[in-house]
């Protein structure tokens, strides 16, 4: 596998996790005695040699925690001072990206095997089947297994495959500028949907996804991570 970069978004305030995030950023909330971001990065494939961390809320604490090298990888920081969405955060990294890269959020833990599998494709994304598709970004597939469409929280879901926020993309994503949404935020969903029309994205079903959105999710995560065979645990 060729070397890659990895963009991790950690700029958000983590309002749903309050009071845990009143004094520390969401990515540094402790799970089983170590920062959530530690759990995320230690599962990233060895092919990733540089982390590009997009910071915002309490960003100095993130920089202090990660430093210039984090889990043996060089770290480059990009600041997103205003919460303008995931597409805006991705666009801020435009001049740093050299080729293929992993793109993920700093508040979800994924199985190491799943991250390795999706990284084996030229371009890919992780999904998981859900019983509540109206709550997620939902993906449909072409017959060859690549992404056909990607719709945020659809009223009438066309499938039950939820995007879990992990993508393998390349520099061509920046051919597609993010489109402004009604709430003033730019989403990567729009960019990715257009990109996939020209550069097919393999849809890869994963085994382990532990999203951390609310304080009660911490205990759930600790229970799953404490299990003997964590990659056999489910998600959603």
C-alpha positions in Angstrom: 0.0 0.0 0.0 1.3 3.4 -0.9 1.8 6.0 1.8 -1.1 8.3 2.5 -2.1 11.3 4.5 -5.0 11.4 6.9 -7.3 14.4 7.6 -9.0 14.3 11.0 -11.7 16.8 11.9 -11.7 17.9 15.5 -12.8 21.5 15.3 -16.4 21.2 16.7 -17.5 22.3 20.2 -19.1 18.9 21.1 -22.2 20.6 22.5 -24.1 17.3 22.8 -21.3 16.0 25.0 -21.6 18.7 27.6 -20.7 19.0 30.4 -17.7 16.8 29.4 -16.6 19.3 26.8 -16.9 22.5 28.8 -13.1 22.5 29.5 -11.7 20.0 27.0 -12.3 19.5 23.3 -14.4 16.5 22.3 -11.5 14.6 20.8 -9.7 14.6 24.1 -12.6 13.3 26.2 -11.3 10.2 28.1 -12.5 6.8 27.0 -11.1 3.8 29.0 -8.5 6.1 30.5 -7.2 7.7 27.3 -8.3 10.4 24.9 -10.8 9.5 22.3 -8.4 10.7 19.6 -5.8 8.2 20.9 -8.2 5.4 20.2 -8.9 6.7 16.7 -5.3 7.3 15.6 -3.9 4.0 17.0 -6.2 2.2 14.6 -5.2 4.1 11.5 -3.3 2.0 8.9 0.5 2.1 9.0 0.5 3.5 5.4 -0.6 6.8 6.9 2.6 8.8 7.5 1.1 12.3 8.1 -1.9 13.5 10.1 -3.6 16.8 9.1 -5.7 17.7 12.1 -8.3 20.4 11.6 -8.7 22.2 14.9 -11.1 24.9 16.2 -12.6 24.8 19.7 -9.9 24.7 22.4 -7.4 24.0 19.7 -4.4 24.8 21.9 -5.3 21.7 24.0 -5.3 19.5 21.0 -1.9 20.8 19.9 -0.5 20.3 23.3 -1.8 16.7 23.4 -0.7 15.7 20.0 2.5 17.7 19.5 4.5 17.8 16.3 4.5 13.9 16.1 1.7 11.8 17.3 1.8 8.0 17.3 4.9 8.2 15.2 3.4 10.3 12.5 4.1 13.9 11.6 1.3 16.3 12.5 0.2 19.4 10.5 -2.5 21.6 12.0 -5.1 23.5 10.1 -7.3 26.0 12.0 -11.1 26.3 11.4 -12.0 29.2 13.7 -15.7 29.3 12.7 -18.0 26.2 12.5 -18.6 26.3 8.8 -19.1 22.6 8.3 -17.2 19.5 7.1 -16.9 20.6 3.5 -15.3 23.9 4.6 -12.9 22.0 6.9 -11.9 19.6 4.1 -11.4 22.6 1.7 -9.0 24.3 4.1 -6.7 21.3 3.6 -6.6 21.7 -0.2 -3.0 23.0 -0.5 -1.6 20.3 1.8 -2.9 17.2 0.0 -0.5 15.4 -2.3 -2.4 12.3 -3.4 -4.6 9.7 -1.7 -5.7 10.4 1.8 -7.9 9.1 4.6 -10.7 11.4 5.8 -12.4 10.9 9.1 -14.0 12.6 12.1 -12.4 12.9 15.6 -15.4 11.6 17.5 -15.9 8.0 16.0 -13.9 4.9 16.8 -13.5 2.5 13.9 -12.1 -1.0 13.8 -8.5 -1.2 12.6 -9.4 -4.0 10.2 -12.1 -1.9 8.6 -9.8 1.1 8.2 -7.2 -1.2 6.6 -9.8 -2.7 4.2 -11.1 0.6 3.0 -7.6 1.9 2.6 -6.8 -1.0 0.2 -9.1 0.6 -2.4 -8.0 3.6 -4.6 -11.1 5.4 -3.3 -13.5 4.1 -0.8 -15.9 4.8 2.0 -17.2 2.8 5.1 -20.8 2.1 5.6 -22.9 0.1 8.2 -26.5 -1.1 7.9 -28.9 0.8 10.2 -32.5 0.4 11.3 -32.9 4.2 11.5 -31.6 5.5 8.1 -33.4 8.8 8.4 -30.8 9.8 11.0 -27.8 9.3 8.8 -26.2 10.1 5.5 -27.5 7.2 3.4 -25.6 5.6 0.5 -26.9 3.7 -2.5 -24.6 1.5 -4.7 -24.1 0.8 -8.4 -24.2 -2.9 -9.4 -20.3 -2.9 -9.3 -20.4 -1.9 -5.6 -19.4 1.8 -6.1 -21.3 4.7 -4.7 -24.4 5.8 -6.7 -25.8 8.5 -4.4 -25.2 10.0 -1.0 -28.1 11.7 0.8 -28.0 13.4 4.2 -30.8 12.3 6.6 -33.4 11.4 3.8 -37.1 11.6 4.6 -37.6 8.6 2.4 -34.4 6.6 2.7 -33.4 4.7 -0.5 -31.3 2.2 1.4 -30.2 1.3 4.9 -26.5 1.8 4.3 -25.3 4.6 6.6 -22.1 6.4 5.9 -19.9 6.2 9.0 -17.7 9.2 8.0 -14.6 7.4 6.8 -13.4 8.1 3.2 -10.4 7.3 1.1 -10.2 10.2 -1.4 -7.5 11.9 -3.5 -6.5 15.4 -4.6 -9.2 15.4 -7.3 -11.9 16.0 -4.6 -10.9 19.6 -4.7 -12.2 19.9 -8.2 -15.6 20.1 -6.5 -16.1 23.2 -4.3 -18.6 22.7 -1.4 -22.1 24.2 -2.0 -23.5 26.4 0.8 -26.4 24.9 2.7 -29.4 26.8 4.2 -27.9 26.9 7.7 -24.7 28.5 6.4 -22.5 25.4 6.7 -20.7 23.6 3.8 -20.9 19.8 3.8 -18.5 17.3 2.3 -21.5 15.2 1.3 -22.1 17.5 -1.8 -18.5 17.4 -2.8 -18.3 13.6 -2.4 -21.4 13.0 -4.4 -20.1 15.0 -7.4 -16.6 13.6 -7.1 -18.0 10.0 -7.2 -19.6 10.6 -10.6 -16.1 11.0 -12.1 -14.0 9.1 -9.7 -15.8 5.9 -8.5 -15.8 5.3 -4.7 -16.0 1.7 -3.4 -18.6 1.1 -0.7 -17.2 -1.1 2.0 -19.3 -2.5 4.8 -17.6 -2.4 8.2 -17.7 -4.4 11.4 -17.0 -1.9 14.2 -18.3 1.7 14.5 -18.5 3.4 17.9 -19.9 6.9 17.5 -19.5 9.2 20.5 -22.2 11.8 20.5 -23.6 12.0 24.0 -22.2 11.4 27.5 -23.9 8.0 27.7 -22.0 6.9 24.6 -18.8 6.9 26.6 -19.9 4.0 28.8 -21.2 2.1 25.7 -17.8 2.6 24.0 -15.9 1.5 27.1 -18.0 -1.7 27.3 -17.3 -2.5 23.6 -13.6 -1.7 23.9 -13.4 -3.9 27.0 -14.8 -6.9 25.1 -12.3 -9.6 24.2 -13.0 -9.5 20.5 -13.7 -5.9 19.8 -13.9 -6.3 16.0 -16.8 -8.7 16.4 -18.9 -6.0 18.0 -21.5 -4.1 16.0 -22.5 -0.5 15.7 -25.5 1.7 15.2 
